[in-house]
Amino acid sequence: MSTGRVTVKDDLNKTVVEFRRILVATDFSEGARGALQYALTIARRFRSKVYLAHVIPSQVFHFVSPESSAEAIQKAKVFAIGALRRWIDSAAMGDVEHEELLVEGQVWPVLQELIKSHEIDLLAMGTHGRTSQKKLLLGAVAEEVFRLAECPILSAGPEVRVEAGKKAELRRLLYATNLKPHAERAASLAFALERAYQAKLTVLNVVEESGDPSQEGHEIVREFLVKRLKKGMPAACKNTCEPEFLVRFGEAAQEILRTAAEQDADLLVLGLRGSPKLAGQLPSATAYELVRQAPCPVLTLRT
């Protein structure tokens, strides 16, 4: 078995992604715990180093006196140190190179600096799911990170859980594509993960439509799109991969979530449009709704 790091490359031998360094941002929520477990699964396969980070949000101490604020910050640090150690122990991280990071400040600016200074290849975090609960990385802050981080993001909601004493597995993968150019890099990653984990991959395209087309019309469209999906397979996979190709009709987010649940997917892979710095190129609301509601972790990758 290879002991080197794994690099995902495309048909032109260009690097698609290297998961050498993974940053797991935790607020000690259930979603963050799930994100850590799946990040560790990726780290073990890619020989990655994991940085387990907790941000103590400075803004919560603005409403107390300087004397009380200093005491509160110290108590928060003591609590966080203990919680980080307990997480490391419970996650059985002994076989993964890791480092703890405890920082005070505003969550996104701190994470942005950590991503830059540690040259992070993958950010893993929890989201708040369908509830209104907001804790540190949850709620609006998690969405801000999702929209602004340029590196790939592994997101997990509160429904993503791993049984105590077990390691997360990636046996069933779902790659949802709208066949746009920004999805090509995510396709290469999805097929590479299928090979890396010897997993079952399903490639899904959802046709959003108005009206009620005939069954015959659906079959014609389905046949055409399955051919397009097969044509989009990386050349290196055409003789070695055996994905299932699905075309469904309806509202994109609902159909993707339904397919993920029906197939008991362990990971959902999505491609996102361009740089978040470009006007009009922020990920769609659909993408974040999928991240919040998905029954499995979601790996998003920008072009």
Order of alpha helices (4+ residues) and beta strands (2+ residues): beta-beta-beta-alpha-beta-alpha-beta-alpha-beta-alpha-beta-beta-alpha-beta-alpha-beta-alpha-beta-alpha-beta
